[in-house]
């Protein structure tokens, strides 16, 4: 159907791209009939019945001075985090740690959305309150990780593809009923492995199908094409690859009639590979990344919520701050996991008496990134722990 529509658009003497984009901007459930020729058959562009809500949710998440807390680690990855502080990977321990995060007093001043793992979406805190309700009380929008992880991509150069489209429609509908209002799907592209045209196309198509399905269920899709930090390549090579990936992603989003006003993008910053000898300054990262955004991202997209990708807590915040030194067409913000949680987790150490100190540490990091979103972060008074890099080669979660 998508290819048929594309063929019709190309052959049409009447419709141009601007008219096609207008079909995405419908704010109410409706049907727009457009004829390419008086004697030809009509084709239909449908807007999601959730169109208005999607726009509102996206704007709420992309609100000034706020960003996303990514706490959607799978139970296995959460177990690795707990093991790093000497805790067993049990549901009770995962519940205790997640309770600490969502109930940090005043977290909603700096955090607008929280990405949850499925277990967390249906979980209660140690006090018996639903995690989702605690977030909403904090003025934080609950979100949900919906992909099923990376698996080997046959026919590629040892690359991956992201699974999870099977049954996604019924799952997203159930997640909406449980209180989620946005979703996340992460796929990756590896520069040392090519990347192959097959892997890039597979990543882009999967993200686009997921986004269309999510919007149909009322969930704002976070589109996450992560360019992995693995490799010794320079920043120009990262820019070159990211340009290709983002072009492919937005081409297929349009092919799938995804409403750009109702999505959020979660990309990598443009940095050198983690093993590159030439390190980039925050200003260089900002210059390259903003140039890429201006070339590839439509202004209709409300928010760019950057992932940290293994940068240190301070590094991720400094780079974000550098990108917000002048006005941007989009809300340029953060969606961090380790770059918000690392010091918090170590401060907690699994001890109930450390909960407040750990929450205070989380709030320090959240506030620092809030200031960076506003372009007002200075980097003063940061701990040595916050400056430690967290890159893991071949990182999975």
Secondary structure as UniProt FT lines:
FT   HELIX           2..11
FT   HELIX           17..22
FT   HELIX           23..25
FT   STRAND          31..34
FT   TURN            38..39
FT   STRAND          43..46
FT   TURN            49..50
FT   HELIX           51..61
FT   TURN            64..65
FT   STRAND          67..71
FT   HELIX           75..83
FT   TURN            84..86
FT   HELIX           91..102
FT   TURN            105..106
FT   HELIX           107..109
FT   STRAND          111..116
FT   HELIX           118..121
FT   TURN            126..127
FT   HELIX           131..137
FT   TURN            138..139
FT   STRAND          141..145
FT   STRAND          150..152
FT   TURN            154..155
FT   STRAND          160..162
FT   TURN            166..167
FT   HELIX           168..178
FT   STRAND          182..189
FT   TURN            192..193
FT   HELIX           197..216
FT   TURN            217..218
FT   STRAND          220..227
FT   HELIX           235..255
FT   TURN            256..257
FT   HELIX           260..262
FT   STRAND          263..265
FT   TURN            274..275
FT   HELIX           282..296
FT   TURN            299..300
FT   STRAND          303..306
FT   TURN            309..310
FT   HELIX           313..323
FT   STRAND          331..336
FT   HELIX           338..348
FT   TURN            349..350
FT   HELIX           352..354
FT   HELIX           355..373
FT   TURN            374..375
FT   TURN            380..381
FT   HELIX           385..387
FT   TURN            393..394
//
